[in-house]
Amino acid sequence: MEEQTTVLIVGAGPAGLATAACLTQLSIPYVIIEREDCSASLWRSRAYDRLKLHLAKEFCELPHMSYPVDAPTYIPKDQFVKYIDNYIERFDIRPKYHTAIKSCTYDKSTKRWFSKAHGMKTSVVIKYTSRYLIVASGENSEGNIPVISGLHGFVGEVIHSSRYKSGSTYSGKNVLVVGCGNSGMEIAYDLASYGAKTSIVIRSPVHVVTKEIIRLGMTLVQHTPVNVVDDLVVRLSDCVFGDLSKHGVVRPKLGPLLIKEKTGRSAVIDVGTIGLIKNGTIKVLGNISQIKGNIVEFEGKKESTFDVIVFATGYKSTANTWLKNSESMLNNDGLPRKEFPNHWKGANGHYCAGLAKRGLAGIAMDAKNIANDILSSYHT
């Protein structure tokens, strides 16, 4: 089976959908394919129950469509999924689901991208020919679990945060959360709230803020130097949380907004976890040295027994497993070589959307840039 299109979009998460909407606004034809059976599968199938957007809604809109006026400031998961569904309907986006990309190669003689995909229900091989290729398969394509000596021999349950739903399953159990980003901290809080005996591995320095503080910071930084805003954010956080280093939570030297700008790493927005760490309900532990049966050994030879380990250790891109001729744009980790904000464009009509670790605001920016750039050469 063969199909020709002007633009092929790989991935129907928020990045792919946002790009499709922007192309629609410019009357540029495209095909969008998705290996899962739905759009935004990370939000529908791989997110824990209590999840809300960590940032205020004004920083989380996709292009050309705002949230309803009565939407809460911090959008719950289910309402975000409804927003996605309404977005698809408004822009008449029709992803081809159950279509797994296998290879994409650029042909210099024809100046076209040749892509092969597999119909997961029909086993039919589909060949796409396109002038432009957009990688929107996501930086969260596959869960990442670090290599730890003895992990495969752990006698309890090991899951990635993408499979975690609720702490109600783990009441009374000894649970170790590995990872101190927003997901790890919130999962630890959820577990403790349901009566799990919860510990968390905090392996690196991290900023902790409230949602109100980070909202203020993100608003001010649009008009004020980032170092000035960072200083204010840190001072306000100190007033709220005090010195957290004595509880095992150390602040980085760079400010939270500057770290986000340089690395894409977000500050942790506290949902109540810090209070439980302070009162001892949640224990903070250091790096894992090795695992022996159900015993986890930490640096300094400290040992504890656990029934469950939840890895909130992030995700990785899988674009390099199927994409050829990507050297101009993606590195060995399947992420952009160029720094933000110039990361989205490669050579030969090759683009990426949503791979810069800039959240939904970054996705919106990528989608608009890509669509406008395609328009500039579409009619030539």
Disulfide bonds with the S-S distance in Angstrom:
none
